[in-house]
Amino acid sequence: MTRNLILASAGAGKTYRIVSEAIQEIDSGNKVLVVTYTESNQAEIINKFKKLEGMDRDKFHVKGLFTFLLEDVIRPYQSCIFQDRIETIYFNKSDPHKANGRTIPGRKEIQTDGSYNPTYYLTSCKKKAHTTYLAKLAARVIKESKGKPIKRLEEIYDHIYIDEVQDLIGWDYDVIKKIAKSNKLDITCVGDFRQTIYDTSTAQKQPKTSTQKLECFKKMEFNSRSMSINRRSIQCICDIADSIYSNEEYKKTQSLVKEIPSEYKEHTGVFVVKSSDSTRYIKKYNPTLLRHSVRSGNEFNQASLTKVNFGKSKGLGFNRVLVLPTTRYVDYLKGNKNIFDKDKTDASKNKLYVAMTRARYSLGFVIQDNFADKCNLPVWNDG
């Protein structure tokens, strides 16, 4: 059975690869499941299957991570832990067992009699499972049922693709470990650890960092393959995005963009745009404005341009991008390459990478006039 980890650069066309490989599997008579995190990714995968004229839709299944954990792992064998049927999930924005920074009494996982505590995994109605602990519950069900969910997966599917693995964390990886022990299922995990923006849980269990996650795949003996290509961005945009991780073991990204549409040829590349010139720049090129949050760049609220937060831009592509950099991002552009070294997570530099790699033909950064010449980038001039 195959165990593959595909490390796909931004714009590499990972969705195309997943779906095209899945179609080949289906044409050979196999049943395929694709598990991904966001609803937008689910829709993109299904649309790509239709676009590539995939046949026999009954053998191609696409599910969100939480739906997969509940429907395929937990619910069929939940009676080994909880008798009452878990009907759905409850999306947690934070740890459901803490209030004002303190643990709520009575929420321990194991009760004094040795049984599992329903209030640890479920809401007060006992019909909804907390998303924060859903993967942990799945791992417990697999253990307590002596692996029955894995045997069930083997009966239903032949190949499982797990997309966006960079956003998985902690107990999600325990579930992957258990699936990876199957001697009947092929498993392919796909992601780019430079695009870790979301976490599936607020739990503190490792792996949490990209390094820990990659090490976890090594221990599971996954074969690692790189897709160090970009079908979206021109080479100079790939280069500046790669530079964020110049001290890490990532292959240089090769742009496959060979032709630029005539309407964009006049302005291509990476630039600094002075704050005093930003209005003229926007009027001339109508870029998509990428920002840290809705509170960023209030001076552009009246501008008739599309505005997208860094995190929300993941998975999207725009012909022209104008970034409103944070103070730390400005410092990075001014040459402080160590600005992210003491961060506890990679979230900040990953968001910068995501923002940069949304651009196809031009990438601009709005910089205060007195700092513009200090950045290691050409300054846009309308002259």
Secondary structure by P-SEA (a helix, b strand, c coil): cbbbbbbcccccaaaaaaaaaaaaaaaabbbbbbbbccaaaaaaaaaaaaaacccccccbbbbcaaaaaacccccccccccccccccbbbbbcccccccccccccccccccccccccccccccccccbbbccaaaaaaaaaaaaacaaaaaaaaacccbbbbccccccccaaaaaaaaaaacccbbbbbbbccccccccccccccccccaaaaaaaaaaaccbbbbccccccccaaaaaaaaaaaccccccbbbbccccccccccccccbbbbcccaaaaaaaacccbbbccccccccccccccbbbbcccccccccccbbbbbccaaaaaaaacccccccccccaaaaaaaaaaaaccccbbbbbccccccccccbbbbbcc
